[in-house]
Amino acid sequence: MQNLPKKVRSKKLNTRVDLTAMVSVSFLLIIFFMVTIELAKPKGIDLSLPDNGLTCGRYGRGCGEDRTITILLGENNKLVSYMGILASPIAPAREIEYGKNGIRKELLRRNKSEFEYSSYKGRSGRGAIVIIKPSKKCNFKNLVDILDEMAIAKIETYAIVNDFTPEESKLLALK
């Protein structure tokens, strides 16, 4: 037999995989997806709409027009309010001031009287409903101010509507 060269066997090294970096990346991904899911959730304001077909005549006082206060926002800080329907208002349309002695005082008074009346009739606290109608000439500050007044007066049900009737447009145009 010939002397064959010996096969050199390579040493088997223990292979170790360092997973530290992968753990860090996976935690970062988990945090990223948690934050993006939280930010993707829709945020909004609760909106109450009346049921179709309900009329106040059938349900009596306290279900609609007699609880409704309409606020018209015009140019140059003009603010007009009336209660009920403009054709036959419960409280006639009048120009009113912003602030604690103006619209805030009126809203607090009306909301309190509606709560008292509804609790007297056995209904659980139903306050005033306010419809805010900003005109195209109204500035943004006035809209924010009236929304602040809603929060201060604790008006729970209010809506911002942008459709004016011709009578309401005439009312705002008056000096």
Backbone hydrogen bonds in HBPLUS format (Angstrom, degrees):
<---DONOR---> <-ACCEPTOR-->    atom                        ^
c    i                          cat <-CA-CA->   ^        H-A-AA   ^      H-
h    n   atom  resd res      DA  || num        DHA   H-A  angle D-A-AA Bond
n    s   type  num  typ     dist DA aas  dist angle  dist       angle   num
A0023-VAL N   A0019-LEU O   2.98 MM   4  6.18 156.8  2.03 156.4 162.3     1
A0024-SER N   A0020-THR O   3.11 MM   4  6.36 159.7  2.15 149.2 154.5     2
A0025-VAL N   A0021-ALA O   3.00 MM   4  6.25 160.7  2.04 149.7 154.6     3
A0026-SER N   A0022-MET O   2.91 MM   4  6.07 158.8  1.96 146.7 152.8     4
A0027-PHE N   A0023-VAL O   3.00 MM   4  6.21 158.5  2.05 150.5 155.5     5
A0028-LEU N   A0024-SER O   3.03 MM   4  6.26 156.6  2.09 146.4 153.1     6
A0029-LEU N   A0025-VAL O   2.92 MM   4  6.19 154.6  1.99 149.5 156.4     7
A0030-ILE N   A0026-SER O   2.92 MM   4  6.15 157.7  1.97 147.8 153.9     8
A0031-ILE N   A0027-PHE O   2.98 MM   4  6.18 167.0  2.00 151.8 154.7     9
A0032-PHE N   A0028-LEU O   2.90 MM   4  6.05 157.5  1.95 145.1 152.1    10
A0033-PHE N   A0029-LEU O   2.94 MM   4  6.17 167.0  1.96 154.8 156.7    11
A0034-MET N   A0030-ILE O   2.96 MM   4  6.15 153.5  2.04 148.2 156.1    12
A0035-VAL N   A0031-ILE O   3.01 MM   4  6.17 162.5  2.04 152.2 156.1    13
A0036-THR N   A0032-PHE O   2.96 MM   4  6.19 163.8  1.98 152.2 157.1    14
A0037-ILE N   A0033-PHE O   2.98 MM   4  5.99 153.5  2.05 141.9 148.6    15
A0038-GLU N   A0034-MET O   3.10 MM   4  6.27 157.1  2.16 142.9 149.1    16
A0039-LEU N   A0035-VAL O   2.94 MM   4  6.17 155.3  2.00 150.5 157.3    17
A0040-ALA N   A0036-THR O   2.96 MM   4  5.97 131.7  2.19 135.3 147.5    18
A0060-GLY N   A0056-CYS O   2.81 MM   4  5.62 129.6  2.07 153.8 161.6    19
A0067-ARG N   A0064-GLY O   2.89 MM   3  5.41 151.7  1.97 117.7 127.0    20
A0068-THR N   A0065-GLU O   3.31 MM   3  5.00 153.5  2.38  94.4 102.1    21
A0129-ILE N   A0067-ARG O   2.90 MM  62  5.71 173.0  1.90 139.9 141.5    22
A0084-GLY N   A0068-THR O   2.89 MM  16  5.40 156.0  1.94 150.3 158.3    23
A0069-ILE N   A0129-ILE O   2.75 MM  60  6.13 157.4  1.80 162.4 169.9    24
A0131-ILE N   A0069-ILE O   2.80 MM  62  6.20 159.6  1.84 154.8 160.7    25
A0070-THR N   A0082-TYR O   2.84 MM  12  5.51 164.3  1.86 169.2 173.4    26
A0082-TYR N   A0070-THR O   3.07 MM  12  5.51 149.1  2.17 148.5 157.6    27
A0071-ILE N   A0131-ILE O   2.80 MM  60  6.12 166.1  1.81 166.2 167.9    28
A0133-LYS N   A0071-ILE O   2.78 MM  62  6.03 166.9  1.79 174.0 172.2    29
A0072-LEU N   A0080-VAL O   2.69 MM   8  5.07 172.6  1.70 163.7 165.5    30
A0080-VAL N   A0072-LEU O   3.00 MM   8  5.07 165.5  2.02 146.8 151.6    31
A0073-LEU N   A0133-LYS O   2.97 MM  60  6.09 167.5  1.98 139.2 140.2    32
A0135-SER N   A0073-LEU O   2.88 MM  62  5.80 154.6  1.94 150.5 156.5    33
A0074-GLY N   A0078-LYS O   2.86 MM   4  4.82 178.1  1.86 142.2 142.8    34
A0078-LYS N   A0075-GLU O   3.26 MM   3  5.73 146.7  2.38 109.5 117.9    35
A0096-ILE N   A0079-LEU O   2.83 MM  17  5.60 164.7  1.85 158.0 161.8    36
A0081-SER N   A0094-ARG O   3.02 MM  13  5.74 162.8  2.05 155.3 155.1    37
A0094-ARG N   A0081-SER O   3.02 MM  13  5.74 151.3  2.10 149.9 157.2    38
A0083-MET N   A0091-ALA O   3.12 MM   8  4.86 169.1  2.13 135.8 138.9    39
A0090-ILE N   A0083-MET O   2.72 MM   7  5.34 146.4  1.83 141.8 150.8    40
A0091-ALA N   A0083-MET O   3.36 MM   8  4.86 160.3  2.40 119.4 123.7    41
A0088-SER N   A0085-ILE O   3.13 MM   3  5.49 126.9  2.43 107.2 119.6    42
A0103-ILE N   A0097-GLU O   2.89 MM   6  6.10 142.5  2.03 156.1 163.5    43
A0102-GLY N   A0099-GLY O   3.24 MM   3  5.36 157.1  2.30 104.9 111.7    44
A0104-ARG N   A0099-GLY O   3.26 MM   5  5.98 156.4  2.32 160.5 159.4    45
A0106-GLU N   A0102-GLY O   3.22 MM   4  6.50 159.5  2.26 149.6 155.6    46
A0107-LEU N   A0103-ILE O   2.85 MM   4  6.03 163.8  1.88 153.1 157.3    47
A0108-LEU N   A0104-ARG O   2.89 MM   4  6.06 166.2  1.91 154.5 158.3    48
A0109-ARG N   A0105-LYS O   3.03 MM   4  6.12 160.1  2.07 144.1 149.8    49
A0110-ARG N   A0106-GLU O   2.93 MM   4  6.11 169.7  1.94 154.2 157.1    50
A0111-ASN N   A0107-LEU O   2.88 MM   4  5.88 165.2  1.90 150.8 155.6    51
A0112-LYS N   A0108-LEU O   2.99 MM   4  6.01 159.6  2.03 143.8 149.8    52
A0113-SER N   A0109-ARG O   3.01 MM   4  6.22 161.0  2.05 148.4 153.6    53
A0114-GLU N   A0110-ARG O   2.99 MM   4  6.19 154.5  2.05 148.2 155.0    54
A0115-PHE N   A0111-ASN O   2.96 MM   4  6.20 156.6  2.02 148.9 155.1    55
A0116-GLU N   A0112-LYS O   2.94 MM   4  6.16 162.5  1.97 151.6 156.5    56
A0117-TYR N   A0113-SER O   2.94 MM   4  6.07 159.3  1.98 144.3 150.2    57
A0118-SER N   A0114-GLU O   2.92 MM   4  6.04 164.0  1.95 148.0 152.5    58
A0119-SER N   A0115-PHE O   2.98 MM   4  6.11 157.1  2.03 148.2 154.3    59
A0120-TYR N   A0116-GLU O   2.95 MM   4  6.05 144.6  2.08 141.2 151.3    60
A0121-LYS N   A0117-TYR O   3.03 MM   4  6.29 145.6  2.15 145.3 153.8    61
A0123-ARG N   A0118-SER O   2.82 MM   5  5.15 143.7  1.95 168.7 158.3    62
A0122-GLY N   A0119-SER O   3.21 MM   3  5.00 158.4  2.26  96.7 102.2    63
A0130-VAL N   A0157-THR O   3.06 MM  27  6.52 161.5  2.09 146.4 151.0    64
A0159-ALA N   A0130-VAL O   2.95 MM  29  6.51 144.4  2.07 154.0 165.4    65
A0132-ILE N   A0159-ALA O   2.75 MM  27  5.99 178.6  1.75 173.0 172.6    66
A0161-VAL N   A0132-ILE O   2.80 MM  29  6.06 164.6  1.82 164.6 169.7    67
A0138-CYS N   A0135-SER O   3.22 MM   3  5.19 159.3  2.27 100.5 106.8    68
A0144-VAL N   A0140-PHE O   3.02 MM   4  6.34 159.6  2.06 154.4 160.0    69
A0145-ASP N   A0141-LYS O   2.82 MM   4  6.04 156.4  1.88 149.1 156.3    70
A0146-ILE N   A0142-ASN O   2.98 MM   4  6.19 157.0  2.04 146.6 151.8    71
A0147-LEU N   A0143-LEU O   3.05 MM   4  6.26 149.7  2.15 143.2 151.6    72
A0148-ASP N   A0144-VAL O   2.91 MM   4  6.19 147.6  2.02 146.6 155.7    73
A0149-GLU N   A0145-ASP O   2.98 MM   4  6.30 148.8  2.08 142.8 151.4    74
A0150-MET N   A0146-ILE O   3.05 MM   4  6.35 141.3  2.20 137.8 147.7    75
A0151-ALA N   A0147-LEU O   3.19 MM   4  6.53 151.9  2.27 142.4 148.6    76
A0152-ILE N   A0148-ASP O   2.92 MM   4  6.21 160.6  1.96 153.0 158.7    77
A0153-ALA N   A0149-GLU O   2.88 MM   4  5.91 164.6  1.90 148.2 152.4    78
A0155-ILE N   A0150-MET O   2.97 MM   5  5.18 164.0  1.99 152.6 155.9    79
A0154-LYS N   A0151-ALA O   3.22 MM   3  4.97 150.3  2.32  94.5 103.2    80
A0168-GLU N   A0165-THR O   3.09 MM   3  5.21 119.3  2.48  99.8 114.2    81
A0169-SER N   A0165-THR O   3.05 MM   4  6.38 156.0  2.11 154.7 161.6    82
A0170-LYS N   A0166-PRO O   3.00 MM   4  6.25 153.8  2.07 144.8 151.5    83
A0171-LEU N   A0167-GLU O   2.96 MM   4  6.17 149.7  2.05 141.5 150.3    84
A0172-LEU N   A0168-GLU O   3.05 MM   4  6.33 151.7  2.13 147.2 153.1    85
A0173-ALA N   A0169-SER O   3.06 MM   4  6.25 142.1  2.21 139.7 150.3    86
A0174-LEU N   A0170-LYS O   3.14 MM   4  6.38 133.1  2.37 145.4 155.5    87
